[in-house]
Amino acid sequence: MSLEERVAALERRLAALEEAAGPLGEHPSGEHPSAPGPASRDQFWALEGLKARLGEAGAEDGGVLFTGAVRLPTGEAYEWQYGLPVRALLDDAWSDAADAFAALGNPVRMRLLREILGGRRTAAELADQDGLGTTGQIYHHLRQLTAAGWLHTAGRGRYEVPAGRVVPLLVALAAARP
């Protein structure tokens, strides 16, 4: 079965689990899923769906899934998920991801991404914000983010985070939280 077929099947299974589990798989007590205390089956609805799917596919090493349903301040909405078997991730050349991570390793670039997701899409709109630097510096950072795939140009000097990068960007932010 191809990866696309596996992901599509996983999406169907996850949708059924979401419907049964309720909103965001929160613990019935309202605790965060990683909070200490007794775990319920509903608490890990996405994980249980992933494990069931991996079991059917015969993946011995497990897998990783990230997903999200996002509505930005601009009104744009994105629903997205991506999953990979652990073996595929461990076997990949991790150095290939260095440029994408390096582009996120600059506070000004992170702020630019936040501003762009918030609706400020042109260099002129970005230059009006305090703390982002000169127009030349902003263009330098925009080129770095574009080269790494975190941005693309949408015509008329407008920048956007590509649809397939919105949820991964937010997942990376969530993963970096203490």
N, C-alpha and C positions, 0 to 999 in steps of 0.2 A: 504494500500500500504506500502510495506517495505521501510526502510530507503534507501536501495540500489536502489530500483526502483525509489524512489523520487529523489535521487541524479542523477541517470542516466537521468531522465526526465529533471532535472534542467540543466544538462550538455548540452543536446540537445537544450533546450530553450536559454541558455546562448550563445551557439555557433551561433545561428541565430541572437541574439541581437548584438553580437560582429561584425558579418559580416555587419549588418546594421549600427552600430554606428561608425566604424572606429577604428583606433589604440588606445588602452588603454582608450577609453572613455574620452579623453582630451576635455576640453572645446574648441570650435572653435577658441577662442581668444588665445589659448595656455596656459591659466591659469590652475593652479592646481585645481582639482575638489573641494577642500575644500576652495579655495580662495573666498573672498567675491565678490559679484556682481551677476548679473542676472544668474539664473540657466537655462540651456537648458535641454530638454528631453534626449539628447545624453550624457549629463554630467554624469548622474547616470545610465548608461545602465545596469550595473551589479545589482544595487539596484532595478531598475525597474523589471528586470528579476526575482530576488529573490521574490519581492513582488507579482508579478503575479503568480509565482509558489506556494507561500504560500497561496495565495487566493484560488487557485484551490484545495489545499490539506486541506483547512479549518483550517489552523493554526491561531488561534486568537491572540496569544502573539507575533508573529513575528518569525524571525529566523536570524541566522548568517551564512554568507558564506565567506570563504576565498579561494582564487584561485591564481594560478600563472603559468606562462610559463617561465622557467629559463634555461639559458645556462651558465654553469660555465666556469671559465677560462681554465679548463681541457678539455672543449669541450663536456662534459656530458650535456644532456638536460633532463629536467623534466617538465612535464605538470601535474598539480594536482589541485583538488578542493575538498572541504569538506564543507558540510553544516549541520546544526542542528537546530531544533526548539528551541526557547528560553526556553521553559518549560523544555526540556531535560537538558539544561545547568544549569538552576536554581535549578532543582531537584537533580542533581548529588552531590555527596560529594566532595566539592572543595578541601578538604584536600588530596584527592587522587592525585591531580596535584602538590602537594607541592614539591615532590622530583624532578620532571621534571623542575620546576621553580628554585628550589634551585641549581640544577646543572648548570643552566645558570647564577647564581648570583655571579660568580667568574670571574674576568677579565682574568685570565690565561686560564680558560676553554673556554671563549668566543674567545680568540685569537687562541687556539688550533682548535676550530671548523672552524674559518676563514682560518687557514693555511691548514686544511684538505680539505675544499671545494676548496681551491686554488691549490691542487695537492700534498701537502706534506703529505704523508700517513703513514709513518713509524715513530716509536719513534726516530730512528737515524736522520731522516730528520728534525723532530721537534726539537730535541736537538741541531741541528746546528743553530737554530734561537735564536737571543739574546732575553733575557727577559722572557724565558719560564721556567727557572729553570734547575735543574739537571735531569738526566734521571729518577731517582727514583721519583722525584716530578712530572715529566711528566706522568709517568705510573700511579701514584696515581690519577691524574686528568683524564686520559683516562679511568680508571676504573670507576670513578664517572660518567662520561658522558655515558659510556656503560651501567652501571646499570640503569641510568635514561632513556635509550632508544635513546639518541641523537647520539650515535655511535654504530657501530658493527664492529667486526673483519671480514676482508675479506680474511683471509689466509695470510701466510708468513709474519706475523707481521704488516699487513696493516690495517688501520682503515678507515672506510667510514661513512658518514652520511647516514642512510638508506633513500632510495628513498622517502618514505612516510613522512620523517621528513625535507627534504630540504626546501620545500615551507613553512611549518609551522615555521621553524626556521627564515626564512627571513621575514615572517609575524610578528613574535614576535619582530624582530629588527625594522621593520617599525612601529609597535605599540609603541615602546619605544622611538621613535624620538620625540624631543620637538615640 
